[in-house]
Amino acid sequence: MGTLPIPEFFSDPDRVSRLFRVPYQKREGEARAWAREHGIGPASADARRVGLLLVDCQTTFCLPDGELFVAGRSGHGAVKDSWRLCRFIYENLGRITEIVATLDTHTAIQVFHPHFFLDGNGDPPAPYTAIASADLEAGRFRVNPDAAAAAGLSVDKLGRHALHYCRRLEAAGKYALVVWPYHGMLGGVGHALVPAIEEAMFFHTIARSAQPVYETKGLNPLTENYSALRPEVLEGADGRPIAEPNRALFERLLSYDALIVAGQAKSHCVAWTVSDLADEIGRRDPDGSGGLARRVFLLEDAASPVVAPGADFTDAANEAYDGFAEAGMARVLTTTPVTEWPGFPA
């Protein structure tokens, strides 16, 4: 099957930067007709199962007025990524068996949001403030006692947890704790998928009779959840578990004959998800003879790094992707036909 054309309703590049209600009933009829016209069969008949993992393609990250818009160095990174990603879905509608979409899902009182901490003046820290264990030890920041009940701990235990949390991040070589702007708020507009991407997913659902899979992450108030597969910290200061890896998602992603990965942000949730996947592959296929890593294809032009005031994660994202390529994963572009991707199943 060759590359398919783009449906007429997706001819406007500005579509990916707007909020709108997807006309489901209309798109259903168009998708059915599209499948008949182009000979697109049901996904259940695919001889090779191709999964498309969309990491956090939500308005909070992908629209210019989103709470945590992933601008990249260009200033319009996630918008351009969304345009290329939608085109890719439509062009490869007959090849993509299943789409898995993760949703960063938060409430106000969580360890990475301003209300969780107070500075030396008793004020919440400004967004993008980095907090290290040394800051807590020196009293430059402390937990907000009014947030303790909502987090499910006493004030004393919450303080011990915050210090433990920062120390664990540092010991593991992870990003320092960052106080992010409120984003991905459950029930809010920012939590929703970008309408144009949701529309493409719905079109795929009808054309291929393939139900998409939705995975929420990030509701635990005591840990960040950059990766869709594993929270940043799994145990509290007392050594007891506070979170668990998403084993079911590990199994799903590793079951495909090919897994394509895109989304936001390249430096954080995408990189951390792929890193956890690479670690799991390393445990299951340590010498590479099973070819698990070679089944993973990273869409470079459908993901952008976080570039924020005082923080540019572009180099960190590129270094992570260099490591993934060394592990055997393929770095590919939406503009290259999948038939030319190295090792992509026919």
Disulfide bonds with the S-S distance in Angstrom:
none
